[in-house]
Amino acid sequence: MSNHANDAAVIDRRALMRGLDERRQMQLVFGGGKPRIVQPHAILKKGDGTEILQAYQLHGQTEKGSEKGWKHFELAKLSEVDLLPDYFQPRRDFRPQNSASATVIASVRLDGAIKT
């Protein structure tokens, strides 16, 4: 379910939501870079309206060279989102919470079995 439109802000939001709901790994392209493999955990909305994907990156290019770890991706800068066949359990160190800087608008399910 990818969208290779000229406008990077136009991505298939349904794929993001499905990835959260089904706990599916995703391949995404951020900021015109190379593909990254992530486990999506939440979508946050900042006070200025900017929406952010909070995900644990398993593989791929980063600006700081750190391949694995927690990353935040501005949705408007995603140019491709593809659901992968691999499922995941939410990470133990994931804590979905609202803060002064952002509100959780969607989150991975923390209980129950993985949907297959």
N, C-alpha and C positions, 0 to 999 in steps of 0.2 A: 504494500500500500504506500508507494512513494509518490511524491508530487515533485516533478522536476520543472516547475514553473520558473520563469525569469524573475519573479518577485519572490525572494527568499522568505518573506513574511508569510507566504501562503503555503502552509503545510496541512497535511491531513490530521486535524485535531482528533478525529475519531480513532486513528491509529494510536495516538498517545493515550487516550482514555482506555482503549482496549488493552494496551500494554500494561497499564496500571491495574485494571480489573482482573486480567488473566495472569498477571505476574510473568509477562513475556519479556525476554531480552529484546533489545532493539539495536539496529544499526542506524546511526544518524550521521549527518554531515552538518558541522557547525562552522559558521563564518567562512565558508568557501574552502575549508580545509579538507583533510582526508577523512574517510569513514572511521567512526568510533563504535565500539560495542559497549552498551550500557545496560544496567538494570534500573529502569525508571521507578522512582519511589514517590514523588509528589510533584504537583504543579503549585507554585506559589504566585501570589499577586502582590507586587510592591505598591507602596502608597501612590506612586506616579502612574499606576496602571500597567506597568511592565510585568509580563508573565514569564516565570522562570521554571524550567524543568530541573528538579533536584534528582540526580541519578548517581549511581555508583558505576564508574567507568572500569571496565575489565580490560580493554585493549584499544589502542589507537593513539593518534597524534594529540599532543597537548602543547600549549605555548611554553610551559615551564619544564617540559621534559618528563614529568611524572606521569607514567602511563596509567597506573591504577589509583583509584581513590574516589572520594566524593567530589562531584563537579556540579556546577550550576550553569545551565545553558539558557540563554535568553531565547524564548520561542521565536521571536521575530528574526533571529539570526540562524534558525535551522532551515536548511534547504532540502533535506531529505530525511524521512523517517520510515524505516522498514521494520515490521515485526519479524522476529526470528522464531524458529520452531522451538527454541530452548526456553524452559520455564525456570523460575528461581524462587527461593524463599526470601522474604524481606530480611535485610541485614539486621543483625542484633543491635548495631550501633545507630540505627535509624530512629529518630525521634521526631515525628511530625508535630510541629507546634507553631502556633501563631506567635508573632513577635511584633515589636514596634515597627519593624521595617518590612514585614511581609505577612500575608494571610494564606493559609493552606486552603486551596480551592478544590483540590482532588488529591487523593492519596492511595497508595497500594493497600490492598487488604492485609491486615496484620494477623487475622485469625482465619481458621479454616484451612481446608486442603487446597492444593493447587488445582485449578480448573484445567482439564485436559480435553 
